[in-house]
C-alpha cells in the first residue's frame, strides 16, 4: 500500500461487527414477537398491541441500520468489480428478501386477527422500505455508476 492510500480495514471490520450485532438483535426481536404472540393470553388488548408495535418498530430500525452498514462497507472497498447481469439479479433478490422479511410481522398479526396492528406495522415497514430505497440504495447506485 502506498503512502497516499488509506487502510480502512479496521473500520470495515467495525462496520461488519455492527451489522452482525444488529442482525443478531433483529433475529432476537423477531423471536420475542413470535413468542409473545403465542404466549400472551389476550394479545388483542391495547397494552399488548403497543408492546408488540414497539418490538416491531425496533426490529424495523435494526434492519434499516444493518442495511445501512452493509452498504457502507462497500464504500471503503479498494477494488469493486463491474456490475454484471448476475450481480444485478443477486442484488435485486437480496432487496426482495429484505422487503418480504419486513412484511412477516403484519402477516403474523393478521393470523391473530390483530388487524389494526397489522395495518400500522405494514405502513411503518413501507415507510422504512421507502427510506432504505431513497437514503441507502439510490445513493449507492449513483456511487456505483460513478465508480465505473
Secondary structure, 3 states (H helix, E strand, C coil): CCCCCCCCHHHHHHHHHHHHHHHHHHHHHHHHHHHHHHHCCCCCCHHHHHHHHHHHHHHHHHHHHHHHHHHHHHHCCCCCCCCCHHHHHHHHHHHHHHHHHHCHHHHHHHHCCCHHHHHHHHHHHHHHHHHHHHHHHHHHHHHHHHHC
